[in-house]
Amino acid sequence: MKVLLINSDEGPDYLADLVNYFFITHKYEVFTNHNMDYLFDDFQNTSNLYGKGFTLYGKINRDLKSTATILTEAAILDMLPSFDIVIFTSIHRTYKGQSVKSKYFYKFSKKLKTKDIIVLDGEDFNDIDNDIASLSNYFKRELTDKNKNKANSISFSFPEFEFFSDNNFKKTQILAPMDPRFQNSYIFNENEYFEQYRRSIFGVTTKKAGWDCLRHYEILSTNTLLYFPGIEDKPSLTMEHFPVKMQLEINKLFLKLISSYENLDSLEKIRLNYYSKKIHLRAIKKVKRKMSSLHLIENNFKNLENLNKDMNQWFINFGTSKIYQSIFKI
């Protein structure tokens, strides 16, 4: 399959970069106006990128960079009918100082059918470009009911091939110390960031500029449950496939476990020193034993095990970059 990705050169844009990651790592025949060099492992100083370059940047093997062919505007226009899929990865941004819309989109729209042009709008705001949406197959990350007849839903994900291979981490704490509600918790390097989640049963995540956030997927990738206050207010079409009802159950259970000072004090002392093949259950079993003296209902821990299993299955099905295969119907 021949794929044309029209990229912005403004710098990191999670949705655009995740879509580039998907097509490059799945070895499609990729053509583009601009290669995202910061996705590859020979890029220097990823820590200077947005979000300190965590998770997505500097990860793809540099040998795959040559699999994406860079084309001039003239070459793209000449080859346009030969592409199986054409994607504008960041429609509101610019390339070489010109808006992607004016430089490429309107020229393409004269040569292709509306359904053959995929447009991605990964910005945090809710509005869409109505003109572009009328001329394309438009995907909006922060989609609301107002635009449900003009655009399709799309979300962030976790890069499919970036899961940690080391399964020896033990769950030693109920709640990860990283909390996006408090600026003074942004103290970790990338390895520490993921380690403190992997050692935790829960990690806090919240709505920031938009509801969809890479942090949700980072936490879930470590087999750690989200504590997501306010999730009930999420627009139904934003993060459309996210299991809100399940998350509300998880929130409720989390609050039960930490609702009193006595519980918090005891839970902080929990350490696991025994082996289990089921990593996500290690802490749960230990907590179950330790907390019996605190008269917590044992069913809470069975529920926690089941919710962890169900959320992990949701993440495998909907939370990694392979989801773009079904979204784009390829």
C-alpha positions in Angstrom: 0.0 0.0 0.0 1.4 3.4 -1.0 0.8 6.0 1.7 1.3 9.8 1.4 1.7 11.7 4.6 1.6 15.5 4.4 3.4 16.7 7.5 4.0 20.0 9.2 7.5 21.0 10.1 6.6 23.0 13.2 7.7 20.3 15.6 6.1 17.7 17.8 2.3 17.1 17.4 1.4 13.9 19.2 -1.4 12.8 16.9 0.6 13.5 13.7 3.7 11.8 15.2 1.8 8.7 16.3 0.3 8.3 12.9 3.7 8.7 11.3 5.1 6.2 13.8 2.3 3.7 12.9 2.9 3.8 9.1 6.7 3.7 9.4 6.9 0.9 11.9 4.4 -1.2 10.0 6.5 -0.9 6.9 4.0 0.6 4.5 5.4 2.2 1.4 5.5 5.7 2.8 5.9 9.0 0.9 6.0 12.4 2.5 6.8 16.1 2.1 8.7 16.1 5.4 10.2 13.3 7.6 9.8 13.6 11.3 13.5 13.1 12.2 12.8 13.3 15.9 11.0 10.0 15.8 14.3 8.1 15.1 16.9 6.9 17.5 19.7 8.9 15.9 18.0 12.2 16.9 20.0 14.2 19.4 18.5 15.9 22.5 15.0 14.5 22.5 14.8 16.0 26.1 14.5 19.4 24.5 11.2 18.4 22.7 7.7 18.9 24.0 7.0 16.7 27.0 10.8 16.2 27.4 10.6 13.8 24.5 9.1 11.0 26.5 7.5 7.9 25.1 7.4 8.6 21.3 10.6 10.4 20.4 14.0 9.0 19.5 12.6 5.4 19.4 12.3 4.2 15.8 15.3 2.4 14.4 17.3 4.8 12.2 17.4 2.2 9.5 13.7 2.7 8.9 14.1 6.4 8.1 15.1 5.6 4.5 11.8 3.7 4.0 10.0 7.0 3.9 10.6 8.7 0.5 10.6 12.5 0.7 9.0 14.2 -2.4 8.9 17.7 -3.7 5.5 19.4 -4.2 5.8 18.9 -8.0 6.5 15.2 -7.5 3.7 14.7 -5.1 1.2 16.3 -7.5 2.5 14.2 -10.4 2.2 11.0 -8.3 -1.1 11.9 -6.5 -3.4 9.5 -8.4 -1.1 6.5 -7.5 -1.4 6.8 -3.7 -3.8 4.4 -1.9 -4.2 6.7 1.0 -3.5 10.5 1.5 -3.3 11.9 5.0 -2.8 15.4 6.2 -1.5 14.8 9.6 -1.7 18.3 11.1 -4.1 20.4 9.1 -3.9 23.6 11.3 -0.2 23.9 11.1 2.4 25.1 8.6 5.2 23.8 6.3 8.0 26.1 5.4 6.2 29.0 6.7 3.0 28.4 4.7 -0.2 26.9 6.0 -0.5 23.2 5.0 -4.0 24.1 3.8 -2.9 26.6 1.2 0.3 24.9 0.2 -1.2 21.5 -0.4 -4.8 20.8 0.6 -6.7 22.9 -1.9 -4.5 21.7 -4.8 -5.1 18.1 -3.8 -8.8 18.6 -3.4 -9.1 19.5 -7.0 -7.6 16.2 -8.1 -9.0 13.8 -5.5 -12.4 12.8 -4.2 -13.5 13.9 -0.8 -13.4 10.4 0.7 -9.8 9.9 -0.6 -8.3 12.8 1.5 -8.0 12.1 5.2 -7.4 15.1 7.4 -6.3 15.0 11.0 -7.1 17.7 13.5 -5.2 16.9 16.7 -5.5 20.3 18.4 -6.9 20.7 21.9 -9.7 23.1 20.9 -13.2 21.8 19.9 -13.8 23.8 16.7 -13.1 22.2 13.4 -12.3 23.8 10.0 -15.7 23.5 8.4 -14.5 24.3 4.9 -11.8 21.6 5.0 -14.2 19.1 6.6 -16.6 19.6 3.7 -13.9 18.6 1.3 -12.3 15.7 3.2 -12.6 12.7 5.5 -12.0 14.8 8.6 -10.9 13.3 12.0 -11.0 15.4 15.1 -9.4 14.5 18.4 -11.4 16.7 20.7 -14.7 16.0 18.9 -18.1 17.1 20.3 -21.7 16.6 19.4 -21.7 20.0 17.6 -19.6 18.5 14.8 -20.6 14.9 14.9 -22.0 15.1 11.3 -18.9 16.7 10.0 -16.0 14.8 11.5 -14.9 11.4 12.9 -13.4 10.7 16.2 -9.7 9.9 16.7 -7.5 9.6 19.8 -3.9 9.4 20.9 -2.4 6.0 21.6 0.7 4.4 23.0 3.4 3.5 20.4 2.9 -0.1 19.8 6.4 -1.4 19.9 7.7 0.7 22.9 6.4 -1.5 25.7 9.0 -2.4 28.3 10.4 -5.9 28.0 11.6 -6.1 31.7 8.8 -7.7 33.7 10.6 -7.8 37.0 9.1 -4.7 38.5 7.1 -5.2 41.7 4.0 -3.2 42.7 5.2 -1.4 45.8 2.8 1.5 46.2 -0.9 2.2 45.8 -0.5 5.6 44.0 2.3 6.8 41.8 4.0 10.0 43.0 3.7 11.7 39.6 0.5 13.8 39.8 -0.3 16.2 36.9 -2.4 18.4 39.3 0.8 19.4 41.0 3.6 21.0 39.1 6.2 20.1 41.7 5.7 16.4 40.8 7.2 16.9 37.3 10.7 15.8 38.6 11.4 12.5 36.7 13.5 11.6 33.8 12.0 9.2 31.3 13.1 5.9 32.9 12.1 7.2 36.4 8.8 8.4 35.0 7.8 4.9 33.8 9.3 3.1 36.7 7.3 5.0 39.3 4.1 4.1 37.4 5.2 0.4 37.0 5.6 0.2 40.8 2.1 1.6 41.4 -1.4 0.1 41.3 -2.9 3.5 40.4 -1.7 6.6 38.6 -3.5 10.0 38.6 -4.5 11.5 35.2 -6.7 14.4 34.4 -8.1 16.6 31.7 -5.5 19.2 30.8 -5.9 21.5 27.7 -7.9 18.7 26.1 -9.5 15.5 27.4 -7.3 13.2 25.4 -3.8 13.0 26.8 -0.8 10.8 26.1 -0.3 10.3 29.8 -3.5 8.2 30.0 -1.9 5.7 27.6 1.5 5.9 29.3 0.1 4.9 32.6 -2.0 2.0 31.1 1.1 0.8 29.3 2.7 0.0 32.6 -0.3 -2.2 33.7 -1.3 0.5 36.1 -4.9 1.6 36.6 -5.9 5.2 36.1 -7.5 7.4 38.8 -9.2 9.9 36.5 -11.3 12.4 38.5 -13.9 14.2 36.4 -14.1 11.6 33.6 -17.9 11.6 33.8 -17.8 15.1 32.2 -15.9 13.9 29.1 -17.8 14.6 25.8 -19.0 11.3 24.4 -17.2 11.7 21.1 -13.9 12.7 22.5 -11.9 9.5 23.4 -14.9 7.8 22.0 -13.9 4.3 22.8 -12.6 5.0 26.3 -14.5 2.8 28.9 -16.0 5.5 31.0 -18.3 3.2 33.1 -15.3 1.0 33.9 -13.2 4.0 34.8 -15.9 5.3 37.2 -15.8 1.9 39.0 -12.1 2.2 39.2 -12.3 5.7 40.6 -14.8 4.6 43.2 -12.7 1.7 44.3 -9.6 3.8 44.5 -11.3 6.3 46.8 -12.4 3.5 49.0 -8.9 2.2 49.4 -7.4 5.6 50.4 -10.4 7.3 52.0 -8.9 7.4 55.5 -5.6 8.6 57.0 -5.2 5.2 58.6 -5.4 3.4 55.3 -2.9 5.8 53.6 -0.4 5.4 56.4 -0.5 1.6 56.2 -0.5 1.4 52.4 2.7 3.4 52.2 4.5 0.7 54.1 3.5 -2.1 51.7 6.5 -3.9 50.0 6.4 -7.1 48.0 9.1 -9.6 48.3 7.7 -12.7 46.6 7.5 -13.8 43.0 4.4 -14.0 40.9 4.0 -14.4 37.2 1.0 -12.1 37.2 2.8 -8.9 37.9 -0.3 -6.7 38.1 -1.7 -9.0 40.9 1.4 -8.9 43.1 0.6 -5.8 45.1 -3.1 -6.6 45.1 -2.5 -9.9 46.9 -0.2 -8.3 49.4 -2.5 -5.4 50.0 -5.3 -7.9 50.5 -3.3 -9.7 53.3 -2.1 -6.5 54.9 -5.4 -4.7 54.8 -7.5 -7.4 56.4 -6.7 -5.8 59.8 -8.2 -2.6 58.5 -11.5 -4.3 57.9 -11.7 -3.6 54.2 -14.1 -5.7 52.2 -12.3 -8.5 50.4 -14.5 -8.2 47.4 -12.9 -4.8 46.8 -9.7 -6.6 45.9 -11.4 -9.1 43.7 -13.0 -6.2 41.9 -9.6 -4.6 41.5 -8.2 -7.7 39.9 -11.1 -7.9 37.5 -11.0 -4.3 36.6 -7.3 -4.4 36.0 -7.8 -7.4 33.6 -10.6 -5.7 31.8 -8.8 -2.3 31.4 -5.7 -4.1 30.2 -7.8 -5.8 27.5 -9.3 -2.5 26.5 -5.8 -1.0 26.2 -4.6 -3.8 24.0 -7.6 -3.5 21.7 -8.0 0.3 21.6 -5.0 2.0 23.3 -2.0 1.3 21.1 -1.0 2.8 17.7 -2.2 -0.2 15.8 -5.7 1.2 16.3 -5.1 3.5 13.3 -5.3 0.5 11.1 -9.0 0.1 11.8 -9.7 3.9 12.1 -8.4 4.4 8.5 -9.9 1.1 7.3 -6.7 -0.2 5.8 
